[in-house]
Amino acid sequence: MTELTKKQMEVMDSFIKEQPKIIVASGAKRAGKTFVFILLFLMHIAKYEGQGLSFIIGGATQASIRRNILDDMEAILGKELKLNKSNAITVFGNKVYCFDGAQSDSWKKARGFTAAGALLNEGTALHDMFVKEVISRCSYQGARVLIDTNPENPAHSVKKDYIDKDGQVLKNGRVNIRAFHFTLFDNDRLDPEYVESIVASTPSGMFTDRDIHGQWVAAEGVIYKDFYKNVHYISSEEFAEKNIVSYFAGVDWGYEHHGSIVVLAEDDRGDLFLCEEHAHQHKEIDDWVVIAKDVKERYGNINFYCDTARTEHIERFRRERLRAIYAKKSVVAGIEAVARRFKLHKLFIVEDRVKRFDEEIYMYAWNDKTGEPVKVFDDVLDALRYALYTHYYKQIITGRM
């Protein structure tokens, strides 16, 4: 088994000696939070070996549960874990139910359970009602709840309701809540060159604060802090010298505010170029079909990654034989994917082929109360985000980009 880091050992010592009812690990990505919690959760289940009790694993989606939890569990246990029709696995003679908990009605999946423990992965990606319902279900004598999470806005319920109550003690003297903070540098098992690369490629501002230092900071200021005109703008003449291997497009529907179609080009080095922009107010779907067909005629039958707010427009594109695809719209993750490209100098803008982009790039800012972008000056940049994040989604979520 992999030797644990000093921080992971601190967590394990608390789990064994203090035996908190709720234990939370928050902080940087790749810091070792989830792995130590999987070990502790398996240790907890093993205490009740063969008793036929129920346990819960919660995650944003079934796919993320598989990717973040079950794959590592299989490696630790040395056996395949197959979900049955109830989305449950058998571990040490007990049933472990896997529930996706991101939606507002997800809490209903845990209703009626009496559980002896739970592991909640990506706590900030779970709905607050789901988290609270799972905790309430863990009523069996000695039940434990483990929550791992990356940081978000400091007003998030995971921070206010659990992390900020670190050290809370019950009337009988038992520790109720214990919280641990991780930074990337706590994982001393990582290759120093890898750490240096992660630090260098993480976008400035909020992303560095959260992803590297594990801080619960509010999003504020201009979003793309690593964009520089003298670096990221190129001319059509420079673009013409690139060996382009593929094209794809992003679509943000609009009427009173600007609608937008952007075309992106990838060269043989993996660099990306925003090479064409169409941004207009007061255009109907018929107009956007004409624009998209012209794009298709010039670049081929490329993918159009479309804002899902107007599904009827997507269906119209498809009837017109345009390859319209529902975009993945995760806001912060999508912005981070674009921002990382700017940071690494892997995304460039063909300056003389855009107009609205130039108006938006320095006006695209965080709402420090909601943690979302302010919904003005975001039309071309939304289309860019939809295209880039959706096109490279599999590489992004598996850490290959």
C-alpha positions as CSV (number, residue, x, y, z in Angstrom):
1,M,0.0,0.0,0.0
2,T,1.2,3.6,-0.8
3,E,2.9,5.2,2.2
4,L,0.7,8.0,3.6
5,T,1.8,11.6,3.8
6,K,2.2,13.5,7.1
7,K,-1.1,15.3,6.5
8,Q,-2.9,12.0,5.7
9,M,-1.5,10.5,8.9
10,E,-2.8,13.5,10.9
11,V,-6.3,12.7,9.5
12,M,-6.0,9.0,10.2
13,D,-4.8,9.6,13.8
14,S,-7.8,11.9,14.4
15,F,-10.2,9.4,12.9
16,I,-8.9,6.6,15.1
17,K,-8.2,8.4,18.4
18,E,-10.7,11.3,18.5
19,Q,-13.3,9.4,16.5
20,P,-15.3,12.4,15.3
21,K,-18.8,11.8,14.1
22,I,-18.2,14.1,11.1
23,I,-14.7,14.6,9.6
24,V,-14.0,16.9,6.7
25,A,-11.0,17.2,4.4
26,S,-11.0,20.3,2.3
27,G,-8.3,22.0,0.1
28,A,-6.2,21.7,-3.0
29,K,-6.7,19.3,-5.8
30,R,-4.3,16.3,-5.9
31,A,-3.5,16.8,-2.2
32,G,-4.4,13.3,-1.1
33,K,-7.8,14.0,0.6
34,T,-9.9,11.4,-1.2
35,F,-7.5,8.6,-1.0
36,V,-7.0,8.7,2.8
37,F,-10.8,9.0,3.2
38,I,-11.3,5.9,1.1
39,L,-8.9,4.0,3.4
40,L,-10.7,5.3,6.5
41,F,-14.1,4.4,5.0
42,L,-13.0,0.8,4.3
43,M,-11.6,0.5,7.8
44,H,-14.9,1.7,9.2
45,I,-16.9,-0.8,7.1
46,A,-14.6,-3.6,8.1
47,K,-15.5,-3.0,11.8
48,Y,-18.9,-4.3,11.0
49,E,-17.8,-7.2,8.7
50,G,-20.6,-9.6,7.8
51,Q,-23.3,-7.7,9.6
52,G,-25.3,-6.8,6.5
53,L,-25.4,-3.1,7.4
54,S,-26.0,-0.2,5.0
55,F,-23.4,2.4,4.1
56,I,-23.6,5.3,1.6
57,I,-21.2,6.8,-0.9
58,G,-22.4,10.1,-2.3
59,G,-20.9,11.9,-5.3
60,A,-22.0,14.4,-7.9
61,T,-22.7,11.8,-10.5
62,Q,-22.4,8.0,-10.8
63,A,-19.5,8.6,-13.3
64,S,-17.6,10.7,-10.7
65,I,-18.2,8.1,-8.0
66,R,-16.7,5.5,-10.2
67,R,-13.8,7.7,-11.2
68,N,-13.0,9.2,-7.8
69,I,-14.0,6.4,-5.4
70,L,-14.7,3.0,-6.8
71,D,-11.6,2.7,-9.0
72,D,-9.3,3.3,-6.0
73,M,-11.4,1.0,-3.8
74,E,-10.9,-1.8,-6.3
75,A,-7.2,-1.2,-6.3
76,I,-7.0,-1.3,-2.5
77,L,-9.3,-4.4,-2.2
78,G,-7.8,-6.2,-5.2
79,K,-11.2,-7.0,-6.6
80,E,-13.8,-5.7,-9.0
81,L,-16.7,-3.8,-7.5
82,K,-19.9,-4.1,-9.6
83,L,-23.0,-2.1,-8.9
84,N,-26.2,-4.1,-8.7
85,K,-29.6,-2.8,-9.8
86,S,-29.9,-0.7,-6.6
87,N,-26.5,1.0,-7.4
88,A,-25.0,-0.9,-4.4
89,I,-21.8,-2.9,-4.0
90,T,-20.9,-5.5,-1.4
91,V,-17.9,-4.7,0.8
92,F,-16.9,-6.8,3.9
93,G,-20.4,-8.4,4.0
94,N,-22.2,-5.1,4.0
95,K,-24.1,-3.1,1.4
96,V,-22.7,0.2,0.2
97,Y,-25.2,2.3,-1.8
98,C,-23.9,4.8,-4.3
99,F,-26.0,7.9,-4.8
100,D,-25.5,10.8,-7.1
101,G,-26.3,13.9,-5.1
102,A,-26.0,17.0,-7.2
103,Q,-29.7,17.7,-7.9
104,S,-32.2,19.4,-5.6
105,D,-34.3,16.2,-5.3
106,S,-31.3,13.9,-4.8
107,W,-31.9,13.8,-1.0
108,K,-34.9,11.5,-1.7
109,K,-32.5,8.7,-2.7
110,A,-31.2,8.5,0.8
111,R,-34.6,8.7,2.4
112,G,-35.7,5.7,4.6
113,F,-32.1,4.5,5.2
114,T,-30.5,3.7,8.5
115,A,-26.8,3.9,7.6
116,A,-23.7,3.0,9.6
117,G,-21.5,5.5,7.7
118,A,-21.1,7.6,4.6
119,L,-18.4,8.9,2.4
120,L,-19.4,12.1,0.5
121,N,-17.0,13.0,-2.3
122,E,-16.8,16.5,-3.8
123,G,-18.9,18.0,-1.0
124,T,-19.4,21.4,-2.7
125,A,-20.7,19.6,-5.8
126,L,-23.5,18.0,-3.8
127,H,-26.8,19.6,-3.0
128,D,-27.0,20.9,0.5
129,M,-30.3,19.0,1.2
130,F,-28.6,15.8,0.0
131,V,-25.6,16.3,2.4
132,K,-27.9,17.0,5.3
133,E,-30.2,14.0,4.5
134,V,-27.3,11.6,4.3
135,I,-25.9,12.8,7.7
136,S,-29.3,12.4,9.3
137,R,-29.5,8.8,7.9
138,C,-26.2,7.9,9.6
139,S,-28.0,7.0,12.9
140,Y,-26.6,3.6,13.5
141,Q,-24.5,3.3,16.7
142,G,-21.0,4.4,15.9
143,A,-21.8,5.8,12.5
144,R,-19.2,8.1,10.9
145,V,-19.5,10.6,8.1
146,L,-16.5,11.6,5.9
147,I,-16.7,14.6,3.5
148,D,-13.9,15.6,1.1
149,T,-14.1,18.7,-1.0
150,N,-12.3,21.3,-3.0
151,P,-12.9,24.9,-1.7
152,E,-15.3,27.3,-3.2
153,N,-17.0,30.5,-2.1
154,P,-16.5,30.9,1.7
155,A,-20.3,31.4,2.1
156,H,-20.8,27.8,0.9
157,S,-22.9,25.6,3.3
158,V,-20.1,23.0,3.6
159,K,-17.8,25.6,5.0
160,K,-20.3,27.3,7.2
161,D,-22.1,24.2,8.5
162,Y,-19.1,21.9,9.0
163,I,-15.6,23.4,8.5
164,D,-16.3,26.5,10.5
165,K,-17.5,24.3,13.4
166,D,-14.2,22.4,13.6
167,G,-13.7,21.1,17.1
168,Q,-17.4,21.1,18.0
169,V,-17.9,18.7,21.0
170,L,-21.0,16.8,22.0
171,K,-22.4,16.8,25.6
172,N,-20.7,13.5,26.3
173,G,-17.3,15.0,25.4
174,R,-17.0,13.2,22.0
175,V,-15.7,15.4,19.1
176,N,-18.6,15.9,16.7
177,I,-16.8,17.7,13.8
178,R,-13.2,17.7,12.9
179,A,-11.9,19.6,9.7
180,F,-8.6,19.4,8.0
181,H,-7.1,21.8,5.5
182,F,-4.9,20.5,2.6
183,T,-2.6,22.4,0.2
184,L,-1.0,20.9,-2.8
185,F,2.4,20.9,-1.0
186,D,1.0,18.6,1.7
187,N,1.2,15.7,-0.9
188,D,5.0,15.1,-0.6
189,R,4.6,11.9,-2.6
190,L,4.1,13.9,-5.8
191,D,7.1,14.3,-8.1
192,P,8.5,17.8,-7.5
193,E,8.6,18.4,-11.3
194,Y,4.9,17.6,-11.5
195,V,4.1,20.0,-8.7
196,E,6.1,22.7,-10.4
197,S,4.2,22.1,-13.6
198,I,0.8,22.2,-11.9
199,V,1.7,25.5,-10.1
200,A,2.9,27.0,-13.4
201,S,-0.2,25.9,-15.4
202,T,-2.8,26.9,-12.8
203,P,-4.5,30.2,-13.7
204,S,-3.8,33.2,-11.6
205,G,-6.1,34.6,-8.9
206,M,-8.9,32.5,-7.5
207,F,-7.8,29.3,-9.2
208,T,-4.3,29.4,-7.6
209,D,-5.7,30.3,-4.2
210,R,-8.2,27.4,-4.3
211,D,-6.4,24.7,-6.4
212,I,-2.9,25.2,-5.0
213,H,-3.3,26.7,-1.5
214,G,-6.7,25.2,-0.7
215,Q,-8.2,28.5,0.4
216,W,-11.9,29.3,0.6
217,V,-11.8,32.6,-1.3
218,A,-14.5,34.6,-3.1
219,A,-14.2,35.0,-6.8
220,E,-13.5,38.7,-7.6
221,G,-12.2,40.9,-10.3
222,V,-11.5,40.2,-13.9
223,I,-11.9,36.5,-14.8
224,Y,-9.1,36.0,-17.3
225,K,-6.2,37.5,-15.4
226,D,-3.6,35.8,-17.6
227,F,-4.8,37.2,-20.9
228,Y,-2.4,39.8,-22.4
229,K,-3.0,41.5,-25.7
230,N,0.7,41.5,-26.6
231,V,0.9,37.7,-26.1
232,H,-2.5,36.3,-27.1
233,Y,-3.5,38.4,-30.1
234,I,-2.0,37.3,-33.4
235,S,-2.7,38.6,-37.0
236,S,-4.4,36.8,-39.8
237,E,-1.0,36.6,-41.5
238,E,0.5,34.8,-38.5
239,F,-2.5,32.5,-38.4
240,A,-2.2,31.6,-42.0
241,E,1.2,30.1,-41.3
242,K,-0.2,27.6,-38.8
243,N,-0.7,24.0,-39.8
244,I,-4.4,23.7,-38.8
245,V,-5.7,20.1,-38.3
246,S,-9.2,20.6,-37.1
247,Y,-12.0,23.2,-36.5
248,F,-15.0,23.3,-34.2
249,A,-17.5,26.0,-33.1
250,G,-19.3,27.3,-30.0
251,V,-22.8,28.9,-29.9
252,D,-24.4,31.2,-27.4
253,W,-28.0,32.0,-28.2
254,G,-29.1,35.6,-27.7
255,Y,-31.6,38.3,-29.0
256,E,-31.6,41.4,-26.8
257,H,-28.1,40.5,-25.7
258,H,-25.7,39.4,-28.3
259,G,-25.9,35.9,-29.7
260,S,-22.6,34.5,-30.8
261,I,-20.9,31.8,-32.9
262,V,-17.2,31.4,-32.6
263,V,-14.9,29.2,-34.7
264,L,-11.9,27.6,-33.1
265,A,-8.9,26.0,-34.9
266,E,-6.4,23.6,-33.5
267,D,-2.9,23.3,-35.1
268,D,-0.5,20.3,-35.1
269,R,1.1,21.5,-31.9
270,G,-2.1,21.5,-30.0
271,D,-2.4,25.3,-29.9
272,L,-5.9,26.7,-30.2
273,F,-7.0,29.8,-32.2
274,L,-10.2,31.8,-32.1
275,C,-10.2,32.5,-35.8
276,E,-13.7,33.7,-36.4
277,E,-16.4,35.5,-34.5
278,H,-20.1,36.3,-35.3
279,A,-21.8,38.4,-32.6
280,H,-25.1,40.1,-33.2
281,Q,-28.2,41.4,-31.5
282,H,-31.8,40.9,-32.7
283,K,-31.1,38.0,-35.0
284,E,-33.7,35.2,-35.4
285,I,-32.9,31.5,-35.6
286,D,-33.2,31.7,-39.4
287,D,-30.3,34.2,-39.4
288,W,-28.1,31.9,-37.2
289,V,-28.8,29.0,-39.5
290,V,-27.5,31.0,-42.5
291,I,-24.4,32.0,-40.6
292,A,-23.8,28.4,-39.4
293,K,-24.3,26.9,-42.9
294,D,-21.7,29.4,-44.2
295,V,-19.3,28.3,-41.5
296,K,-19.9,24.7,-42.4
297,E,-19.4,25.4,-46.1
298,R,-16.0,26.9,-45.4
299,Y,-14.7,24.6,-42.7
300,G,-16.5,21.3,-43.3
301,N,-19.1,19.4,-41.2
302,I,-17.7,20.6,-37.9
303,N,-19.2,20.3,-34.4
304,F,-21.2,23.2,-33.1
305,Y,-21.3,23.1,-29.3
306,C,-24.5,24.9,-28.4
307,D,-25.9,26.6,-25.3
308,T,-28.6,24.3,-24.0
309,A,-30.9,27.2,-23.0
310,R,-32.7,27.0,-26.3
311,T,-33.1,23.4,-27.2
312,E,-35.5,24.2,-30.0
313,H,-32.7,26.1,-31.7
314,I,-30.4,23.1,-31.4
315,E,-33.1,20.9,-33.0
316,R,-33.5,23.4,-35.8
317,F,-29.7,23.3,-36.4
318,R,-29.9,19.5,-36.6
319,R,-32.8,19.6,-39.0
320,E,-30.6,21.8,-41.2
321,R,-28.0,19.1,-41.1
322,L,-25.7,21.0,-38.9
323,R,-23.8,18.9,-36.3
324,A,-25.3,20.6,-33.2
325,I,-24.2,19.2,-29.9
326,Y,-25.4,20.1,-26.4
327,A,-22.6,22.0,-24.7
328,K,-21.3,21.1,-21.2
329,K,-22.0,24.3,-19.2
330,S,-20.2,23.9,-15.9
331,V,-19.2,27.5,-15.4
332,V,-16.2,27.5,-13.1
333,A,-14.7,24.3,-14.6
334,G,-15.2,25.7,-18.1
335,I,-13.7,29.0,-17.2
336,E,-10.7,27.3,-15.6
337,A,-10.2,25.3,-18.9
338,V,-10.1,28.5,-20.9
339,A,-7.9,30.3,-18.3
340,R,-5.4,27.5,-18.2
341,R,-5.0,27.8,-22.0
342,F,-4.3,31.5,-21.6
343,K,-1.8,30.8,-18.8
344,L,0.1,28.2,-20.8
345,H,0.0,30.3,-24.0
346,K,-2.0,27.6,-25.8
347,L,-4.9,29.8,-26.8
348,F,-4.7,32.7,-29.2
349,I,-7.1,35.2,-30.7
350,V,-6.9,36.3,-34.4
351,E,-7.2,40.0,-33.6
352,D,-8.5,41.3,-36.9
353,R,-11.2,38.7,-37.0
354,V,-12.9,39.6,-33.8
355,K,-14.6,42.7,-32.4
356,R,-17.0,41.7,-29.6
357,F,-14.2,39.6,-27.9
358,D,-12.1,42.7,-27.6
359,E,-15.0,44.5,-25.8
360,E,-15.7,41.6,-23.5
361,I,-12.3,40.3,-22.3
362,Y,-11.5,42.9,-19.8
363,M,-15.2,43.4,-18.8
364,Y,-15.8,39.7,-18.0
365,A,-15.7,39.8,-14.2
366,W,-16.8,37.7,-11.2
367,N,-19.8,38.6,-9.1
368,D,-18.2,38.4,-5.7
369,K,-21.5,37.6,-4.0
370,T,-22.6,34.7,-6.2
371,G,-19.2,33.4,-7.4
372,E,-20.5,33.4,-10.9
373,P,-19.6,35.7,-13.8
374,V,-21.5,38.9,-14.1
375,K,-24.1,38.4,-16.9
376,V,-22.9,41.2,-19.1
377,F,-20.1,41.2,-21.7
378,D,-20.1,37.4,-21.7
379,D,-21.6,36.4,-25.0
380,V,-18.5,35.6,-27.1
381,L,-16.7,34.4,-24.0
382,D,-19.6,32.0,-23.2
383,A,-19.5,30.6,-26.7
384,L,-15.7,30.1,-26.4
385,R,-16.1,28.3,-23.1
386,Y,-18.8,26.0,-24.4
387,A,-16.7,25.0,-27.3
388,L,-13.4,24.5,-25.5
389,Y,-14.7,22.8,-22.4
390,T,-17.1,20.4,-24.3
391,H,-14.6,19.5,-27.1
392,Y,-11.8,18.6,-24.6
393,Y,-14.1,17.4,-21.8
394,K,-12.8,13.9,-21.5
395,Q,-9.1,15.0,-21.4
396,I,-10.0,17.7,-18.8
397,I,-11.8,15.5,-16.3
398,T,-9.2,12.7,-16.5
399,G,-6.4,15.2,-15.9
400,R,-4.8,14.9,-19.3
401,M,-5.3,18.6,-20.1
